């Protein structure tokens, strides 16, 4: 399959649906697994890596995950394609930058990916829009069972699933939830909240996971402990306790902004609207920050009935792209977020562009969408 | 609430006993409880209580052999010195080979946890599955005690006892 078949579309989980999707962008669960008969990848020759790749590719493409899938060879893909897959959260940055034979099996709706020869022989993930961790776990657990019917995983009764890095030992589970927390950021409370999350042994990262900064008020919260905690217990703790508490804090901060910080809110939304409607050049980072403020305004209008002059002006804008409902929605903003990322811009343009040309193209796309 | 024995002092010791389906509660003051010989029992610190409950864990220390830090894994050639460059092991067997030296690292990165509980591959032998199930039950018991859900704790205690009896048969 050609990546240009999906590069102009919004993936399913960014559609703006799902529980608490005004604040929870996505829920993701990944499992780390290794084949018992091979060494871990750091000690494998390229021949061994090829054997692992072929074996796992054969197994995963043979199972029924409930939607169409395609395979992509990551070591043979060009840099632009690899970056595109990272931007869509289909592979990790580590996988894109890795060495030797490696690949990915991806479902057409982009809810499932199997990365073969990333840090472990196999990393499978399920991602859904909004807060849907229970459903992610159910699906990934079923897929894992199907794979396990055909291979022998490295497993110890004492330490569980054996992984290349001891930080993934045990269940091999990483639960990650992507949150949009602009009101906590604007009201200066985000650091306090993130400090509390870290005290609870949770990792807080940016939009693209490990090693990335939180840009555009997007934060990825995930577990650090994978040993000695049951998967269902961990999932339930995230879904029923940790994430709902953060969602409540963000809602309270939005309420507080409306009640006693309306000038601050109005300023953020008005400035973002004005710049995005008029800019001729805009960097990826600035676009993320300003689109985040538009997303806040639209969600406050739709979910909390907020009606300030700046929000009214923003929500009065039309979106006349072919697949829109005619008015600007969270979906419009999510699509702008995704399609203006560097690799998306270049893939859709048809060739690599230097940063200035990308900034021009990005500003054009946003201006065209908001000025219809 | 007043003490059920002297009907005078404030009841500060609350006992819940569960025997099978029979559930009884007692509310006593400290001195009456001491006379009944139950005050000391109720003062056991939580961690001591837990360690007593968990003391019956089967011997797993002999599962893996001790080793030397300079030694190389005969299967993959990995030595612990390589961990300084990147935190990746060489093969599944390294967890066994270097267990004693890896344990502090595992404890440190896993919030003090050193034993798996959770999913088990369907293919592993029955005995190993039971061992993990027992570990799961002990974790649940620990949680139930921590949250003072003594009813669940009692049920789990009985289930663990059943499991252990079955295993020893």
Interface residues (C-beta under 8 A of the other chain):
Chain A: X34 X36 X38 X39 X40 X41 X42 X43 X119 X141 X144 X145 X148 X149 X152 X153 X154 X155 X156 X157 X158 X159 X160 X161 X162 X164 X165 X166 X167 X169 X170 X171 X173 X201 X224 X225 X226 X227 X228 X229 X230 X231
Chain B: X60 X63 X64 X75 X76 X77 X78 X86 X87 X88 X89 X90 X91 X92 X95 X96 X102 X105 X106 X109 X110 X111 X113 X114 X115 X116 X117 X118 X119 X120 X121 X122 X123 X124 X128 X131 X132 X136 X139
